[in-house]
Amino acid sequence: MTIRGLIAVLSQQEDLNFLLTNRIPRAAVTRFMGWFSKIEQPLIRDLSIACWRLFSDLDLSEARKTSFKSLHDCFTRELRPGLRPPDPDSSIVVSPCDAIVGAFGAIRDAELFQIKGAAYSLFDLLGDPALVDAHRNGRFITLRLTSSMYHRFHAPQDGRIEQVTFISGDTWNVNPIALKRIERLFCKNERAVIRTRLESGEILTLVPVAAILVASIRLHFLDIVLNAQSRGPAVFPCDVSVRKGDELGWFEHGSTIIVLAPDHFEFGDNVQESARIYAGQPLMRKPASANAV
């Protein structure tokens, strides 16, 4: 096959993927999946998990338990204790989740990008001028969770969660195909903005972004579930102490977490676009000479 022919085939596959995962009633399909995944009838559960295995690289060998009540129970599975220990170095910010590394780098004033050449603004993402100012010219990294991955996410550093803002929106797929075609995609989807103040004073923000089939985002420290029935923007003030590695919540399917950090934080050597990273592994480092904010 010629290079031109290969490009044509790949383009057709991308068109089909985009059509099947986006040009459908996304909200209705997502609500249906939220209901369907909780069915505990054994035959439905077993067939659903078998289909999931067939069309993905689902690996349940790390799961804490070997049997599940429902597809939802499998989606939100815990891992066996000790499998994702956070890096103990106090200067290290660890990955909050298992993920594929997407776009990352410096925030240019208040502009970042979802893929090369596709910019979006911090204000459109966060909706909070004060938080935008806190991250102006800072650092960002995009972490994409695929459908078969471990879906729980954890505190990347010691600190206090000061506020959560839920912003309602759409449920576009967040895979690379959609990111190339939908401008400002992360700013259109449902998302939670989790503002954390580190023990050293800096602001570190996590933005879990929902996507198609993500029926909800569960936040343990608030004991709430944020989903299509939630109306946003909704602000939840809080004052919750977290330690590096503490479980914060889960997605009910694959999605994305955007991490926003101060400008003096440096990316780890293992952070490369399209690389696989695991919860607890180094993501960024705060230089020893940096002063607290």
N, C-alpha and C positions, 0 to 999 in steps of 0.2 A: 504494500500500500504506500502511495506517495504521501509526503508530508501534508500536502493540501487535502488529500483524502482523509487522512487521520484527523486533521483539524475539523473537517466537516462532520465526521462521525461524532467527535467529542462535543461539538456545538449542538448537534441534534440531541445527544444525551442530556446536555445541560438544559436545553429547551424542555425536554420531557420532565426532567426532575423539577424544574421551576413550575411547570404547569401542574404537576401532580401534588406539589406541596404548597402552592401559593394561590393558584387560580381556582380555588375552591372556597366554599363558605367557611373561612378559617375559624371564626368564633364558634359557629355551630359544631364543627368537627371537634374543636377543642373541648367544648362542653360535653359532647358525647363521649369522648375519650375519658374525661374525668369520671363520668358515670360508669362506663363500661369497665374501666380498669379496676373498679372496686367490687365487681361481681365475684362472689366467692364460690360459685358453683364449680366443682372440681373439673368437669369436662371443659368448660369455657376457659377456666384458668390454665389448664394444661395445654390446650390448643393455642391459646394466646402466647404463652411463653415459648412453645415450640416454634410458632411462626416468627417470633422475635429472634430466636436463635438462628433460624434459617436465613433471615435477611440481614443479619448483623454479626459482629464478632463478640457477642455476649459471652462473658466468662463469669460463671458463678462460683468458681473455685475459692475465691477470697471471701465469700459471703459468710456471715456469722451463723446463719442457719441454712439448712439444705432443703427445706420445704417452705412453701409460701401459701398464704391464704388466698391471694389474688394477684393479678398482674400488677396492681398498685403496690402491693406488699413487696413484690420483686423489684419494681422500679426504685423504691425508696429503701432498699436493703441496707443494713449495717454491714460493716466488715468485721472480720475477726479481730479481737483486741491486739494492739501492737503493730498492725500492718501499715499505718501511716503516721509514724512518730514525727513530730515537728522538729526541725533542726534546732538544737539547743542554744546555738550562738545568739546572744541577745541583740546583736546588731543586724540579724537576718530577718527579713520579712518573708514568710513562706507562702507558697501557693495555697489558696483557700480550698482548692478542689483538684480532682483529677481533670485534665483538660488537654486540648490542643492549643498551643500558643498561636494567637492571631496577630493582628497589628499591635505594635508597641513602639514607644519612643518618647520624645519630648513633646509636651503640649506647647504649641506656638501661640503665645498669648492665651487665648481661650479656645483654640482650635485643635482638634485631634482628628484622626481618620479611622475609618472602619476597614478600608483596604487602601493600598497606595493610590493616591489621586482622588480619593472619595472622602472629603472632609465633612465634619459636622462640628457643632459648637457645644461647649460645655454647658451653656445656659439651656440649650434645647434638651440636653440630656438630663440636667439636674433640676432646672427650674428654680434655682435658689441663688440670687446674686452674691450673697455672702460666701456660699460654698464655692461658687465659681472663682471668686477672688482668692480663696484659700488655695485653689489648685492652679491658678494662672501660672503659666510657664513651668508647670510641674512635670510629672512623669505619668504615663498611662500604659496599661497592658490589657489586652483582650484575651480572655480564656474561654474557649468553646468546649462545652461538654457535649459529647456525642450521645446518642440514645442508649448505647450499651454500657456507658461508663457508670461508675459509682456516682450517685447524684446528690450526696450530702456535701455541704460546704462548711468550712471551719474558720475560726479567727486566725488571721495571718500574723498577728503580733499581740503582745500584751497591751491592754488599754481599756477605755471605757466607751461603750456605745452611747452616744448622746442623743441621737435622733434617727428615726426612720421616716422617710417620705415615700408613700406609694403613689405612683403615677399610672393611671389607667391608660389603656391604649389598645393597639392591634396585636395580632399574634402571627406576624410574618415569620417564615422559616429564617433562621439565622446562619444557615450554612454558607460557604463561600460563594456559591452560585447566586444566592439571593443578595448577598452583600455587594456583588458586582452590579446588580441590576436595580436595587431599591436605594435611592438616596436617603441618607439620614435614618437608616433603618432602626438603629438602636433607640433613636429619639421618638419613634412611632409606636414601638411595642410597649406592653405593660412592663413595669420595672419597679424595683424598690431601691431607694437610695439610702444606704446605711452609713451614717457619719460616725467615725470613731476617732477619739483623741488618744494618741499613744501616750505611754507613761512619760515619754520624753517631751511631750507637748505638741508634736506635729499632728496634723489632721490626715487620716488615711480613710478613704471612702471606697466602699464596695457597692457596685451597682449590678445586682442580679437582674438580668433581662429575660423575661419570659418569651416563649415562642410557640408556634403551632404545636398542639398536643400537650403543652405544659398547662395542666389544669389548675395548678396553684403553686405558690411559693410559701412554704411553711417556715415561720421564724419562731424558734423555740423560746428565745429570751423574751418575746412579747406574748407568747402563747396565742398567736393568731395565724390564720391562713389568708393570704392575699390572692385573689383570683378575679375572674371576669365579673363576679357579683359584687366585688369591692368597688367603691366609687372614689376616684382620686381627682386631683391630688388630695391625699389625706396625710396629715402629719401626726406622728406618734412620738412625743417627747419621751425620753427614757434616760436612765442613768444606770447602766448595767456593766459591771466589771467582767472582762473576759481575759483569759489567758491564751497564749499562743496554742493553737490546736483544738481549742474548745469547739464543739459542734454548734453551729449557729442555726442551721435549718437544712431544708432540702428542696430540690425541684422535683416535680412529678414526671419529668422527661428530660431530654437533653436541652441545654440552653447555653447561656453565656453569662460570665461575670466580668465586668470591667473594673479594674483596680486603679485608683487614682492616688498618687503619692507626691510628696514634696520634690522640688527640683534637685536637691542634693542626694537623693537616693540613687543608687547605681544598680543597673540590672545585673543579675547573676550570669556567669559564663555559660550556664546551661540554657539560658533563655534565647531561643532561636525560633524564628517564625516557622510554623508547621511542626515543631518538635512536640513530643508528648511530655507532659509534666504531671507529677503526682502530688496530691495534697501533702503538705509538710515539707516538700523539697524547697530549696532556696529559690526565691523569686527576685528579691532586691536586697541590697545591703545599704545600711546607713553608715557612711564613713565615720570613723572614730573621732575625727576632728570637727564633725558637724555640730553646730550649736542647736539646742532645743529652741522651739518657737515659743 
